[in-house]
């Protein structure tokens, strides 16, 4: 009889544990450990490779964008454009930052290279309908999207895509 009572208590404890885990997952977004120990929410469906999650709910909607606005002068809009949507705390985004700065300098006056931090300014990223960060979107001279990439992109791939857009 004592052994049977113990077995029942074990089954009840396991059921309570499973119910608690299910409640916890439903009540709080999943998280993974970030590079510097910060907790970063994880997207519901993980993507292949090292991609960053959606912006945290603590992002400030009123923050100003860190990009050239779409309402830039007409002369600027006639250039091909590449928009990188990411976050300054995202590991692949951090790796892309120096590449983007180099591209801005090397292609100044020939291609607009923009970065939008979708954690600091989630509203600025909404028109781009991104699923994960980083995402790079390439536009031709007429502002038509010609290619989209999710994840880290090496500098050589940016240069090749700029060449496809007719930029040397």
C-alpha positions as YAML, in Angstrom:
chain: A
units: angstrom
residues:
- id: 1
  name: UNK
  ca: [0.00, 0.00, 0.00]
- id: 2
  name: UNK
  ca: [2.83, 2.40, 0.86]
- id: 3
  name: UNK
  ca: [4.53, 1.73, -2.52]
- id: 4
  name: UNK
  ca: [1.28, 2.37, -4.36]
- id: 5
  name: UNK
  ca: [0.82, 5.74, -2.59]
- id: 6
  name: UNK
  ca: [4.38, 6.71, -3.53]
- id: 7
  name: UNK
  ca: [3.74, 5.84, -7.18]
- id: 8
  name: UNK
  ca: [0.59, 7.97, -7.19]
- id: 9
  name: UNK
  ca: [2.48, 10.92, -5.69]
- id: 10
  name: UNK
  ca: [5.19, 10.58, -8.35]
- id: 11
  name: UNK
  ca: [2.59, 10.55, -11.16]
- id: 12
  name: UNK
  ca: [0.85, 13.62, -9.68]
- id: 13
  name: UNK
  ca: [4.20, 15.44, -9.34]
- id: 14
  name: UNK
  ca: [5.12, 14.67, -12.96]
- id: 15
  name: UNK
  ca: [1.70, 15.85, -14.17]
- id: 16
  name: UNK
  ca: [2.07, 19.08, -12.18]
- id: 17
  name: UNK
  ca: [5.57, 19.62, -13.60]
- id: 18
  name: UNK
  ca: [4.40, 19.10, -17.20]
- id: 19
  name: UNK
  ca: [1.43, 21.43, -16.65]
- id: 20
  name: UNK
  ca: [3.75, 24.05, -15.13]
- id: 21
  name: UNK
  ca: [6.16, 23.89, -18.05]
- id: 22
  name: UNK
  ca: [3.29, 24.19, -20.54]
- id: 23
  name: UNK
  ca: [1.91, 27.19, -18.67]
- id: 24
  name: UNK
  ca: [5.35, 28.82, -18.49]
- id: 25
  name: UNK
  ca: [5.93, 28.43, -22.23]
- id: 26
  name: UNK
  ca: [2.50, 29.84, -23.03]
- id: 27
  name: UNK
  ca: [2.77, 32.76, -20.59]
- id: 28
  name: UNK
  ca: [6.31, 33.84, -21.48]
- id: 29
  name: UNK
  ca: [8.03, 33.95, -24.90]
- id: 30
  name: UNK
  ca: [10.78, 31.43, -25.45]
- id: 31
  name: UNK
  ca: [14.29, 32.75, -24.87]
- id: 32
  name: UNK
  ca: [17.86, 31.81, -25.52]
- id: 33
  name: UNK
  ca: [21.05, 33.07, -23.97]
- id: 34
  name: UNK
  ca: [22.65, 35.93, -25.93]
- id: 35
  name: UNK
  ca: [26.34, 36.60, -26.50]
- id: 36
  name: UNK
  ca: [26.89, 38.80, -23.45]
- id: 37
  name: UNK
  ca: [24.53, 36.84, -21.23]
- id: 38
  name: UNK
  ca: [21.41, 38.87, -22.01]
- id: 39
  name: UNK
  ca: [18.19, 37.02, -22.65]
- id: 40
  name: UNK
  ca: [16.97, 37.27, -26.23]
- id: 41
  name: UNK
  ca: [13.51, 36.12, -27.39]
- id: 42
  name: UNK
  ca: [13.55, 33.35, -29.99]
- id: 43
  name: UNK
  ca: [11.32, 33.24, -33.05]
- id: 44
  name: UNK
  ca: [8.60, 30.58, -32.97]
- id: 45
  name: UNK
  ca: [10.02, 28.76, -35.98]
- id: 46
  name: UNK
  ca: [13.81, 28.80, -35.97]
- id: 47
  name: UNK
  ca: [15.45, 29.42, -39.30]
- id: 48
  name: UNK
  ca: [18.47, 27.69, -40.78]
- id: 49
  name: UNK
  ca: [21.75, 29.31, -39.79]
- id: 50
  name: UNK
  ca: [22.39, 31.92, -37.14]
- id: 51
  name: UNK
  ca: [19.49, 34.33, -37.35]
- id: 52
  name: UNK
  ca: [18.24, 36.76, -34.78]
- id: 53
  name: UNK
  ca: [14.76, 36.87, -33.29]
- id: 54
  name: UNK
  ca: [11.93, 39.36, -33.50]
- id: 55
  name: UNK
  ca: [12.37, 42.60, -31.58]
- id: 56
  name: UNK
  ca: [11.81, 42.43, -27.84]
- id: 57
  name: UNK
  ca: [8.55, 43.84, -26.50]
- id: 58
  name: UNK
  ca: [10.54, 46.51, -24.62]
- id: 59
  name: UNK
  ca: [11.57, 48.28, -27.85]
- id: 60
  name: UNK
  ca: [10.51, 51.92, -27.90]
- id: 61
  name: UNK
  ca: [8.10, 52.67, -30.71]
- id: 62
  name: UNK
  ca: [8.90, 56.39, -30.63]
- id: 63
  name: UNK
  ca: [12.62, 55.96, -31.36]
- id: 64
  name: UNK
  ca: [13.91, 57.64, -34.48]
- id: 65
  name: UNK
  ca: [15.07, 55.48, -37.42]
- id: 66
  name: UNK
  ca: [18.80, 55.11, -38.05]
- id: 67
  name: UNK
  ca: [18.38, 55.20, -41.81]
- id: 68
  name: UNK
  ca: [17.93, 57.53, -44.73]
- id: 69
  name: UNK
  ca: [14.17, 58.11, -45.01]
- id: 70
  name: UNK
  ca: [12.25, 56.92, -48.05]
- id: 71
  name: UNK
  ca: [11.41, 60.59, -48.63]
- id: 72
  name: UNK
  ca: [15.04, 61.38, -49.50]
- id: 73
  name: UNK
  ca: [15.67, 63.86, -52.34]
- id: 74
  name: UNK
  ca: [14.78, 62.66, -55.84]
- id: 75
  name: UNK
  ca: [18.46, 62.52, -56.83]
- id: 76
  name: UNK
  ca: [19.18, 60.11, -53.98]
- id: 77
  name: UNK
  ca: [16.18, 57.92, -54.82]
- id: 78
  name: UNK
  ca: [17.49, 57.34, -58.34]
- id: 79
  name: UNK
  ca: [20.37, 55.31, -56.96]
- id: 80
  name: UNK
  ca: [20.16, 51.58, -56.29]
- id: 81
  name: UNK
  ca: [19.53, 50.97, -52.62]
- id: 82
  name: UNK
  ca: [20.31, 48.24, -50.12]
- id: 83
  name: UNK
  ca: [18.50, 48.19, -46.79]
- id: 84
  name: UNK
  ca: [19.79, 46.02, -43.96]
- id: 85
  name: UNK
  ca: [17.22, 45.41, -41.23]
- id: 86
  name: UNK
  ca: [18.73, 44.20, -38.00]
- id: 87
  name: UNK
  ca: [19.60, 45.18, -34.43]
- id: 88
  name: UNK
  ca: [22.70, 46.39, -32.66]
- id: 89
  name: UNK
  ca: [22.50, 43.48, -30.17]
- id: 90
  name: UNK
  ca: [22.08, 40.75, -32.80]
- id: 91
  name: UNK
  ca: [25.29, 38.75, -33.28]
- id: 92
  name: UNK
  ca: [25.16, 38.41, -37.11]
- id: 93
  name: UNK
  ca: [24.06, 42.06, -37.30]
- id: 94
  name: UNK
  ca: [27.13, 43.06, -35.27]
- id: 95
  name: UNK
  ca: [29.30, 41.13, -37.73]
- id: 96
  name: UNK
  ca: [27.62, 42.94, -40.64]
- id: 97
  name: UNK
  ca: [28.06, 46.45, -39.17]
- id: 98
  name: UNK
  ca: [31.70, 46.99, -40.27]
- id: 99
  name: UNK
  ca: [30.93, 45.55, -43.72]
- id: 100
  name: UNK
  ca: [28.02, 47.97, -44.13]
- id: 101
  name: UNK
  ca: [30.22, 50.90, -43.07]
- id: 102
  name: UNK
  ca: [32.86, 49.90, -45.63]
- id: 103
  name: UNK
  ca: [30.20, 49.59, -48.35]
- id: 104
  name: UNK
  ca: [28.75, 53.01, -47.46]
- id: 105
  name: UNK
  ca: [32.18, 54.59, -47.95]
- id: 106
  name: UNK
  ca: [33.22, 52.58, -51.02]
- id: 107
  name: UNK
  ca: [29.90, 53.04, -52.86]
- id: 108
  name: UNK
  ca: [29.12, 56.59, -51.71]
- id: 109
  name: UNK
  ca: [27.21, 58.36, -54.46]
- id: 110
  name: UNK
  ca: [26.57, 55.10, -56.36]
- id: 111
  name: UNK
  ca: [24.45, 53.01, -53.96]
- id: 112
  name: UNK
  ca: [22.46, 53.99, -50.88]
- id: 113
  name: UNK
  ca: [23.37, 51.64, -48.04]
- id: 114
  name: UNK
  ca: [20.93, 51.92, -45.14]
- id: 115
  name: UNK
  ca: [20.57, 50.19, -41.79]
- id: 116
  name: UNK
  ca: [17.34, 50.05, -39.79]
- id: 117
  name: UNK
  ca: [17.48, 48.87, -36.18]
- id: 118
  name: UNK
  ca: [14.13, 47.11, -35.86]
- id: 119
  name: UNK
  ca: [14.54, 46.63, -32.11]
- id: 120
  name: UNK
  ca: [14.95, 50.34, -31.48]
- id: 121
  name: UNK
  ca: [12.34, 51.28, -34.06]
- id: 122
  name: UNK
  ca: [9.94, 48.39, -34.84]
- id: 123
  name: UNK
  ca: [7.57, 50.64, -36.83]
- id: 124
  name: UNK
  ca: [10.37, 51.48, -39.32]
- id: 125
  name: UNK
  ca: [10.75, 47.79, -40.18]
- id: 126
  name: UNK
  ca: [7.05, 47.06, -40.68]
- id: 127
  name: UNK
  ca: [6.81, 48.13, -44.34]
- id: 128
  name: UNK
  ca: [9.57, 45.67, -45.24]
- id: 129
  name: UNK
  ca: [7.64, 42.64, -43.94]
- id: 130
  name: UNK
  ca: [10.71, 40.88, -42.60]
- id: 131
  name: UNK
  ca: [10.56, 37.49, -40.84]
- id: 132
  name: UNK
  ca: [14.01, 37.40, -39.24]
- id: 133
  name: UNK
  ca: [17.02, 39.62, -38.80]
- id: 134
  name: UNK
  ca: [19.33, 40.40, -40.33]
- id: 135
  name: UNK
  ca: [17.54, 40.79, -43.66]
- id: 136
  name: UNK
  ca: [19.05, 42.62, -46.63]
- id: 137
  name: UNK
  ca: [16.78, 43.99, -49.34]
- id: 138
  name: UNK
  ca: [18.19, 45.25, -52.64]
- id: 139
  name: UNK
  ca: [16.30, 47.78, -54.78]
- id: 140
  name: UNK
  ca: [17.02, 48.89, -58.34]
- id: 141
  name: UNK
  ca: [17.21, 52.55, -59.45]
- id: 142
  name: UNK
  ca: [13.42, 52.69, -59.76]
- id: 143
  name: UNK
  ca: [12.88, 51.51, -56.18]
- id: 144
  name: UNK
  ca: [11.71, 48.03, -57.18]
- id: 145
  name: UNK
  ca: [12.82, 45.18, -54.90]
- id: 146
  name: UNK
  ca: [15.10, 42.88, -56.87]
- id: 147
  name: UNK
  ca: [16.50, 40.55, -54.20]
- id: 148
  name: UNK
  ca: [16.06, 39.72, -50.52]
- id: 149
  name: UNK
  ca: [18.41, 37.76, -48.26]
- id: 150
  name: UNK
  ca: [17.98, 36.58, -44.67]
- id: 151
  name: UNK
  ca: [21.01, 36.11, -42.43]
- id: 152
  name: UNK
  ca: [24.64, 37.12, -42.64]
- id: 153
  name: UNK
  ca: [25.89, 38.11, -46.09]
- id: 154
  name: UNK
  ca: [29.63, 38.33, -46.89]
- id: 155
  name: UNK
  ca: [31.01, 41.52, -48.43]
- id: 156
  name: UNK
  ca: [31.77, 39.74, -51.72]
- id: 157
  name: UNK
  ca: [28.06, 38.91, -52.11]
- id: 158
  name: UNK
  ca: [27.10, 42.57, -51.62]
- id: 159
  name: UNK
  ca: [29.61, 43.59, -54.27]
- id: 160
  name: UNK
  ca: [28.32, 40.93, -56.69]
- id: 161
  name: UNK
  ca: [24.72, 42.07, -56.16]
- id: 162
  name: UNK
  ca: [25.70, 45.72, -56.68]
- id: 163
  name: UNK
  ca: [27.37, 44.67, -59.97]
- id: 164
  name: UNK
  ca: [24.12, 42.95, -61.03]
- id: 165
  name: UNK
  ca: [22.41, 46.29, -60.41]
- id: 166
  name: UNK
  ca: [24.88, 47.93, -62.78]
- id: 167
  name: UNK
  ca: [27.05, 49.55, -60.13]
- id: 168
  name: UNK
  ca: [30.82, 49.37, -60.54]
...
